Amino acid sequence: MPDTGLTLLAFVIPAIAVTLLLVATVLAVRARGWRRLYWACCAILIAGGSAVAAIALCCLPPTVLPDGSISGEMPPTFGAGLMLAFVGCGGALLGLIFVVGRARPRQGRGAGWR
């Protein structure tokens, strides 16, 4: 893949995660009952997982091998943070599919979507 494609990919993935975080946060505020809890959990997973991954990336020291070189392995904390954010994004996407699937056109005079 050319460098332009990789750069675009590096900007698009976090933009999607931030968009899903904002949508989940807005829906957590607007929803009622169990739906509020669902959207709040999705938002917390996305924000918390992203924060853990960012902290692991910038604050943890790299793993130094016995020969003095730096290991290229991903730290387990970083992977756990990405997994939490991924689960939150997946939950938000599934919730959005459910919300959009339930939307039906109104009948009668005020034609539009509910």
C-alpha positions in Angstrom: 0.0 0.0 0.0 1.4 3.4 -0.9 2.3 5.9 1.9 -0.6 8.1 1.0 -3.0 5.2 1.6 -1.4 4.4 4.9 -1.5 8.0 6.1 -5.2 8.2 5.1 -5.9 5.0 7.0 -4.0 6.3 10.0 -6.4 9.3 10.1 -9.6 7.6 9.2 -9.6 4.9 11.9 -9.3 7.3 14.8 -11.8 9.6 13.2 -14.3 6.8 13.0 -13.7 5.9 16.7 -14.2 9.5 17.8 -17.4 9.8 15.7 -18.7 6.6 17.3 -17.8 8.0 20.8 -19.7 11.2 20.1 -22.7 9.3 18.8 -22.7 7.0 21.7 -22.4 9.9 24.2 -25.3 11.8 22.6 -27.5 8.7 22.5 -26.6 8.0 26.1 -27.9 11.4 27.1 -31.0 11.2 25.0 -32.1 7.6 25.6 -34.1 6.3 28.6 -33.9 3.2 30.7 -31.7 0.3 29.6 -30.8 2.0 26.4 -29.1 4.8 28.3 -27.0 2.2 30.2 -26.1 0.5 26.9 -24.9 3.7 25.1 -23.1 4.8 28.3 -21.2 1.5 28.4 -20.3 1.8 24.7 -19.0 5.4 25.3 -17.0 4.4 28.4 -15.4 1.4 26.6 -14.4 3.5 23.6 -13.0 6.4 25.8 -11.4 4.1 28.4 -9.8 1.8 25.8 -8.5 4.7 23.8 -7.1 6.3 27.0 -5.4 3.1 28.1 -3.8 2.6 24.6 -2.6 6.2 24.5 -1.1 6.0 28.0 0.6 2.6 27.2 2.0 4.1 24.0 3.5 7.2 25.5 4.3 6.4 29.1 5.4 2.7 29.3 9.1 2.1 28.7 10.0 -0.2 25.7 10.9 -3.8 26.3 14.7 -4.1 26.2 16.0 -7.5 25.1 19.1 -9.2 26.8 21.3 -8.1 23.9 20.4 -4.4 24.5 18.1 -4.0 21.5 14.5 -2.8 21.8 11.8 -5.4 21.2 9.3 -4.7 18.5 6.4 -6.5 20.2 3.2 -4.7 21.1 2.9 -4.2 24.9 0.0 -6.2 26.4 -1.5 -3.1 28.0 -1.7 -1.4 24.6 -3.4 -4.4 23.1 -5.9 -4.6 26.0 -6.7 -0.9 25.5 -7.2 -1.4 21.8 -9.4 -4.4 22.4 -11.6 -2.4 24.8 -12.0 0.4 22.3 -12.7 -2.1 19.5 -15.5 -3.8 21.6 -17.0 -0.4 22.4 -16.9 0.6 18.7 -18.5 -2.8 17.7 -21.2 -2.3 20.3 -21.9 1.2 19.1 -22.1 0.0 15.5 -24.5 -2.8 16.4 -26.6 -0.4 18.4 -26.7 2.1 15.5 -27.8 -0.7 13.1 -30.6 -1.6 15.6 -31.7 2.1 15.9 -31.7 2.7 12.1 -33.5 -0.6 11.6 -36.3 0.4 14.0 -36.8 3.8 12.3 -40.0 3.7 10.3 -41.6 6.4 8.2 -44.4 8.2 9.8 -47.9 7.7 8.5 -50.2 10.5 7.8 -49.7 14.2 7.4 -46.3 14.8 8.9 -44.3 12.5 6.6 -40.9 12.0 7.9 -38.8 9.6 10.1 -39.3 8.8 13.8 
